[in-house]
C-alpha cells in the first residue's frame, strides 16, 4: 500500500497533529471522555485518510505514455456565464468545457490536472492519467453563485498553478509542462504576482484562451444552493433588481499580457471550434510518447468513504435520539 495525497503532505501532518491533540485531550479530561466526542474524532480521522488517498499496488506494466503534464487553469468565476460566444448561442464556460475535452483528445496518455478559480482557488483534479476523470470534471464545470464569488484574480490562479507545477516537476523532472489558461480576463480583484516568472521557467508551451466579446453580455444570476442559472434574471449595477444591467466584457489586453509574460501564445476562442492541430504545434521538437514501466494501483478510498458515511449516519442518529429524549423530558 502507498499514499497518493490529495492535499499537501505538510497540511496532512498539521491535521493529524491537531486530531491527535484533540484525542489525547478527550482521553485525559473526564468531562469530555464521551462516546460522542470519540465518534466525531473518528470522523475526522476518516476524512484525513481519504485525503491521503491510500492505494494498493497492482504490479508493473508497459504503457505508452506521452511525455507531457497538461495543466488546465480555469477561470470559473461568475463572469464566465456570459452568453456571448458563437454569436450569443453559447455561454463562455460551456465553450471552456468543450475546449478542455477537445484538447485532452489531442494529448492521449498525458497526465492532466485541473486548477480552478470560482469562490476560491484550488486544485480540482490532481495530476492524473485518468482521462475519464478529466472529462467528468470538465462536464461539471459551472460558475458559482456571484454572492460568494470574490471576482477574478488571475494572479491567484497563476500562483497556485505555479506552486502545483513546481511540486510536480520535482516528481516528474523529465516530463514537459504544457499550460492552458481559460479566462475572459475580467479582473475584479486586483493583486500582483511573480508567478509568471516561475511559470516561464517551467512551462514548455501552451496557450492563453480568451472568451467573450468587446460588447460583452449581461450577467444572469445564479441560484444560491442549486447553482442553476436563473434565465433572464440579470445582475444590476445598483441596488435591487431595477438598476442597469451589468455587462461582462473580455479583456484581451490582460490576457495577452499574461501570455507574453509566461512565453506562450494567445488565442481568442469566442467563435468556432477548437483547432485540431494544437498537439502537433505544441509538441514539435519534442518526443511525443515513450514506452515506460508504470505502476498500477487499485483505489481503496471508497472503502474509507463508506465507513465515513456510516459514522456520519451514526452521529446523526445519536443526535436525533438525544433531541427526542430531551423533548420527552420537557
C-alpha positions as CSV (number, residue, x, y, z in Angstrom):
1,X,0.0,0.0,0.0
2,X,1.1,3.6,-0.7
3,X,-0.3,7.0,-0.3
4,X,-1.1,9.4,-3.2
5,X,-2.2,12.5,-1.2
6,X,-4.9,14.8,-2.5
7,X,-3.6,17.6,-0.2
8,X,0.0,18.9,0.6
9,X,1.7,16.5,3.0
10,X,2.5,19.3,5.4
11,X,-1.2,20.1,5.7
12,X,-2.0,16.4,6.3
13,X,0.7,16.4,9.1
14,X,-0.8,19.5,10.7
15,X,-4.3,18.0,10.5
16,X,-3.0,14.7,12.0
17,X,-1.3,16.6,14.9
18,X,-4.5,18.6,15.7
19,X,-6.6,15.4,15.7
20,X,-4.1,13.6,17.9
21,X,-4.1,16.5,20.4
22,X,-7.9,16.5,20.4
23,X,-8.0,12.8,21.0
24,X,-5.5,13.0,23.9
25,X,-7.4,15.9,25.5
26,X,-10.6,13.9,25.4
27,X,-8.9,10.9,26.9
28,X,-7.3,12.7,29.8
29,X,-10.3,15.1,30.5
30,X,-13.1,13.2,32.2
31,X,-15.7,15.8,31.2
32,X,-15.0,15.2,27.5
33,X,-14.5,11.4,27.7
34,X,-17.7,10.6,25.9
35,X,-18.6,8.3,23.0
36,X,-20.0,11.2,21.0
37,X,-16.6,13.0,21.1
38,X,-14.7,9.9,20.1
39,X,-17.1,9.2,17.3
40,X,-16.6,12.7,15.9
41,X,-12.8,12.4,16.2
42,X,-13.1,9.1,14.3
43,X,-15.0,11.0,11.5
44,X,-12.1,13.5,11.3
45,X,-9.6,10.6,11.1
46,X,-11.5,9.0,8.2
47,X,-11.6,12.4,6.4
48,X,-7.8,12.6,6.8
49,X,-7.4,9.0,5.5
50,X,-9.4,9.9,2.4
51,X,-7.3,13.0,1.8
52,X,-4.2,10.8,2.0
53,X,-5.6,8.6,-0.8
54,X,-4.3,5.1,0.1
55,X,-3.9,2.8,-2.9
56,X,-2.8,-0.8,-3.3
57,X,0.0,-1.5,-5.7
58,X,-1.1,-3.8,-8.5
59,X,2.2,-4.5,-10.3
60,X,4.0,-3.0,-13.3
61,X,3.2,-3.0,-16.9
62,X,4.5,-1.4,-20.1
63,X,2.4,1.6,-21.2
64,X,2.6,4.1,-23.9
65,X,2.5,7.5,-22.2
66,X,3.0,10.9,-23.5
67,X,5.8,12.9,-22.1
68,X,3.6,15.8,-21.1
69,X,1.9,17.1,-18.0
70,X,-1.1,19.1,-19.1
71,X,-2.3,21.8,-16.8
72,X,-5.8,23.3,-17.3
73,X,-6.1,26.6,-15.4
74,X,-9.8,27.6,-15.4
75,X,-11.5,30.8,-14.6
76,X,-14.9,29.8,-13.4
77,X,-16.0,33.0,-11.8
78,X,-19.4,34.5,-12.3
79,X,-18.5,36.5,-15.5
80,X,-17.9,33.2,-17.3
81,X,-21.7,32.6,-17.5
82,X,-22.0,35.5,-20.0
83,X,-23.6,34.2,-23.2
84,X,-21.6,36.0,-26.0
85,X,-19.7,33.1,-27.6
86,X,-20.7,31.8,-31.1
87,X,-22.9,34.9,-31.8
88,X,-24.7,34.7,-28.5
89,X,-25.5,31.0,-28.7
90,X,-23.0,29.6,-26.2
91,X,-22.0,30.6,-22.7
92,X,-18.3,31.1,-22.0
93,X,-18.0,28.3,-19.5
94,X,-19.8,25.9,-21.9
95,X,-17.2,26.8,-24.5
96,X,-14.4,26.1,-22.0
97,X,-16.0,22.6,-21.2
98,X,-15.8,21.6,-24.9
99,X,-12.3,23.0,-25.4
100,X,-10.9,21.1,-22.5
101,X,-12.3,17.9,-23.8
102,X,-11.0,18.6,-27.3
103,X,-7.5,19.3,-26.1
104,X,-7.5,16.2,-23.9
105,X,-8.3,14.1,-27.0
106,X,-5.3,15.6,-28.8
107,X,-2.9,14.6,-26.0
108,X,-3.8,10.9,-25.2
109,X,-1.8,9.3,-22.5
110,X,-0.7,12.6,-20.9
111,X,-1.1,13.4,-17.2
112,X,-3.8,16.0,-16.7
113,X,-4.5,18.5,-13.8
114,X,-7.4,21.0,-13.5
115,X,-6.8,24.1,-11.3
116,X,-9.9,26.1,-10.7
117,X,-10.9,29.5,-9.5
118,X,-14.5,30.2,-8.6
119,X,-15.4,31.3,-5.0
120,X,-11.8,30.1,-4.1
121,X,-8.7,28.9,-5.9
122,X,-8.0,25.2,-5.7
123,X,-6.7,22.1,-7.4
124,X,-9.9,20.4,-8.6
125,X,-8.1,17.5,-10.2
126,X,-4.6,16.4,-9.1
127,X,-2.2,15.3,-11.8
128,X,-3.6,12.0,-13.3
129,X,-3.6,10.0,-16.5
130,X,-7.3,9.2,-16.0
131,X,-8.9,11.0,-18.9
132,X,-12.4,9.8,-17.8
133,X,-12.0,11.8,-14.6
134,X,-10.8,14.8,-16.6
135,X,-14.0,14.6,-18.8
136,X,-16.2,14.3,-15.7
137,X,-14.6,17.5,-14.2
138,X,-15.0,19.3,-17.4
139,X,-18.7,18.4,-17.7
140,X,-19.3,19.5,-14.1
141,X,-17.6,22.9,-14.7
142,X,-20.1,25.6,-13.7
143,X,-19.5,29.1,-12.2
144,X,-20.7,29.6,-8.6
145,X,-23.2,32.0,-7.1
146,X,-21.9,35.6,-7.6
147,X,-22.9,36.3,-4.0
148,X,-19.9,34.4,-2.8
149,X,-17.6,35.0,-5.6
150,X,-14.6,37.2,-4.9
151,X,-14.1,38.0,-8.5
152,X,-11.4,37.1,-11.0
153,X,-7.8,37.4,-9.9
154,X,-5.7,35.8,-12.5
155,X,-2.7,36.3,-10.1
156,X,-4.3,34.0,-7.5
157,X,-4.9,31.4,-10.2
158,X,-1.4,31.6,-11.6
159,X,0.1,31.5,-8.2
160,X,-1.5,28.1,-7.5
161,X,-0.6,26.8,-11.0
162,X,3.0,27.8,-10.4
163,X,3.1,26.1,-7.0
164,X,1.4,23.0,-8.2
165,X,3.6,22.7,-11.3
166,X,6.8,23.3,-9.3
167,X,5.8,20.5,-6.9
168,X,5.0,18.0,-9.7
169,X,8.2,19.0,-11.7
170,X,10.3,17.6,-8.8
171,X,8.4,14.3,-9.0
172,X,8.5,14.2,-12.8
173,X,11.6,16.0,-13.8
174,X,11.8,14.5,-17.4
175,X,8.2,15.5,-18.4
176,X,7.4,18.7,-20.3
177,X,4.7,21.0,-18.9
178,X,2.0,22.4,-21.1
179,X,-0.3,25.1,-19.7
180,X,-3.8,26.1,-21.0
181,X,-5.4,29.1,-19.3
182,X,-9.1,29.7,-19.9
183,X,-10.5,33.1,-18.9
184,X,-12.3,36.2,-20.1
185,X,-9.6,38.4,-18.4
186,X,-12.2,40.4,-16.5
187,X,-10.4,41.3,-13.2
188,X,-12.5,42.5,-10.3
189,X,-9.9,41.6,-7.6
190,X,-6.6,43.1,-8.4
191,X,-3.3,41.7,-7.0
192,X,0.2,41.4,-8.1
193,X,2.1,38.2,-8.7
194,X,5.5,36.9,-9.6
195,X,4.1,33.6,-10.7
196,X,4.6,34.3,-14.4
197,X,8.3,34.4,-13.9
198,X,8.3,30.9,-12.4
199,X,5.9,29.6,-15.0
200,X,8.1,30.9,-17.8
201,X,10.9,28.7,-16.4
202,X,8.7,25.6,-16.0
203,X,6.3,25.8,-19.0
204,X,7.4,24.3,-22.3
205,X,4.5,25.6,-24.3
206,X,0.8,26.3,-24.1
207,X,-2.0,28.8,-24.7
208,X,-4.0,31.5,-23.0
209,X,-7.5,31.2,-24.4
210,X,-9.8,34.3,-24.2
211,X,-13.6,34.1,-24.1
212,X,-16.1,36.9,-24.7
213,X,-16.6,39.9,-26.9
214,X,-15.8,43.6,-26.6
215,X,-19.5,44.5,-26.5
216,X,-20.0,41.8,-23.8
217,X,-23.2,40.3,-22.5
218,X,-25.4,40.9,-19.4
219,X,-24.8,38.5,-16.5
220,X,-27.7,36.5,-15.2
221,X,-28.0,35.5,-11.6
222,X,-27.1,32.0,-10.2
223,X,-29.5,30.5,-7.7
224,X,-27.9,30.1,-4.3
225,X,-27.6,26.5,-3.2
226,X,-28.6,24.8,-6.5
227,X,-26.0,26.6,-8.7
228,X,-28.6,26.9,-11.5
229,X,-28.5,29.9,-13.8
230,X,-31.8,32.0,-13.5
231,X,-32.7,32.8,-17.0
232,X,-33.5,36.5,-17.7
233,X,-32.8,37.5,-14.1
234,X,-29.9,39.9,-14.5
235,X,-27.3,41.3,-12.2
236,X,-27.6,45.0,-11.9
237,X,-25.1,47.8,-11.2
238,X,-27.2,49.4,-8.5
239,X,-29.1,48.0,-5.5
240,X,-32.1,45.7,-6.1
241,X,-33.2,44.4,-9.4
242,X,-34.2,47.6,-11.2
243,X,-30.7,49.1,-11.9
244,X,-28.8,49.0,-15.1
245,X,-27.7,45.5,-16.2
246,X,-24.1,44.6,-15.5
247,X,-22.3,43.7,-18.7
248,X,-19.2,41.5,-18.7
249,X,-16.6,42.1,-21.5
250,X,-13.4,40.3,-22.5
251,X,-10.2,42.0,-21.5
252,X,-7.8,40.8,-24.2
253,X,-5.1,43.2,-23.2
254,X,-4.8,41.5,-19.8
255,X,-4.9,38.0,-21.4
256,X,-2.2,38.9,-24.0
257,X,0.0,40.4,-21.3
258,X,-0.3,37.2,-19.2
259,X,0.6,35.0,-22.3
260,X,3.5,37.2,-23.2
261,X,4.8,37.1,-19.6
262,X,4.7,33.3,-19.5
263,X,6.1,33.0,-23.0
264,X,3.1,31.2,-24.6
265,X,0.6,32.1,-27.2
266,X,-2.8,33.8,-27.0
267,X,-5.9,32.7,-28.9
268,X,-9.4,34.1,-28.9
269,X,-11.8,31.2,-28.5
270,X,-15.1,33.2,-28.7
271,X,-16.1,31.8,-32.1
272,X,-15.8,28.5,-33.8
273,X,-14.4,25.1,-32.9
274,X,-11.1,24.3,-31.3
275,X,-8.4,23.8,-34.0
276,X,-7.3,20.2,-34.3
277,X,-3.6,20.8,-34.6
278,X,-2.7,22.1,-31.1
279,X,-1.0,18.8,-30.2
280,X,1.2,18.9,-33.3
281,X,2.0,22.5,-32.8
282,X,2.9,22.3,-29.1
283,X,4.7,19.0,-29.3
284,X,7.0,19.8,-32.2
285,X,10.7,19.2,-31.4
286,X,9.6,17.0,-28.5
287,X,9.3,13.3,-28.3
288,X,5.5,12.8,-28.0
289,X,5.4,9.3,-26.5
290,X,7.6,6.8,-24.8
291,X,7.4,3.2,-23.6
292,X,7.6,3.2,-19.8
293,X,7.2,0.7,-17.0
294,X,4.4,2.2,-14.9
295,X,2.9,1.0,-11.6
296,X,-0.8,0.3,-11.5
297,X,-2.8,1.0,-8.4
298,X,-6.2,0.0,-7.0
299,X,-8.1,2.8,-5.3
300,X,-9.4,1.9,-1.8
301,X,-10.5,5.3,-0.6
302,X,-14.1,4.3,-1.4
303,X,-14.0,1.7,1.5
304,X,-13.0,4.5,3.9
305,X,-15.7,6.7,2.4
306,X,-18.3,4.0,3.2
307,X,-17.0,3.9,6.8
308,X,-17.2,7.7,6.9
309,X,-20.8,7.7,5.7
310,X,-21.7,5.1,8.4
311,X,-20.1,7.2,11.1
312,X,-21.9,10.3,10.0
313,X,-25.3,8.4,9.9
314,X,-24.5,7.1,13.4
315,X,-23.8,10.6,14.7
316,X,-27.0,12.0,13.2
317,X,-28.9,9.1,14.7
318,X,-27.3,9.8,18.2
319,X,-28.1,13.5,18.0
320,X,-31.7,12.8,16.8
321,X,-32.3,10.4,19.7
322,X,-30.9,12.8,22.2
323,X,-33.2,15.6,20.9
324,X,-36.2,13.3,21.2
325,X,-35.3,12.3,24.7
326,X,-34.9,16.0,25.7
327,X,-38.3,16.8,24.2
328,X,-40.0,14.0,26.1
329,X,-38.4,15.0,29.4
330,X,-39.9,18.5,28.9
